[in-house]
């Protein structure tokens, strides 16, 4: 299944994608795609619904993040061999873990540059959505804790992340720095999360063109590893890292986002995102506050 949410900020409804790729309104059966609907049992109930009987949603409707009220985004740094190489850093011996605490935004919502930002960057990623809670998860059973997967853009301000002292959190958590979706692709549709192609373009130029086959730590290992340090709960998101091609790694000079740019990204079978990059202003400040 491919589940989604649609509607303006604060008025989102749940949806499901039919076999023809059309979005349908699921709200007569499901209150929202939230943590309570991510268990295998609840997802099975949704599968039993006659999707073709549901109302169609207009193609001009805003798409929201496909999971409501995400409690936390647990990110993995330097988790692709080619990305570690472009940064000049060694392959990590253990996963590098940090948190994004900004709320996920819709897949096509604007990315607002922080005031005076000069080094805002992109990172296409596979995100894992947890459906069942637990600690000390056995790696062999780890995928049973996964409800599904999403496309994710780990937007990052590199000056704040690397040049302002302290941890990476300063560069990772500006409002709108976590576009997610368009869909939650349930686990049964993803036979092998280590065989997915992911890509990202800026203004029509391809910068990232990778595969999850290059993950240093795969999805089962990450779910198990993270559960040593966090009590995983339904609705938690693990962003698994980005392949080579980020703006910071461009040669001979880094390339960063500026107002007016368009970012497009995708994972095969997971849909695509398109974000317009806009400058900070009083108007954008108001929009971010509403989210």
PyMOL commands that set and color helices and strands:
alter all, ss='L'
color gray80, all
select helices_A, chain A and resi 35-37+40-47+51-53+81-87+139-145+158-162+168-171+187-189+212-214+219-226+247-249+282-290
alter helices_A, ss='H'
color red, helices_A
select strands_A, chain A and resi 2-6+13-17+23-25+63-64+73-77+96-100+111-112+120-121+124-130+146-154+156-157+178-180+184-186+197-202+205-211+237-239+262-267+272-278
alter strands_A, ss='S'
color yellow, strands_A
deselect
rebuild
show_as cartoon
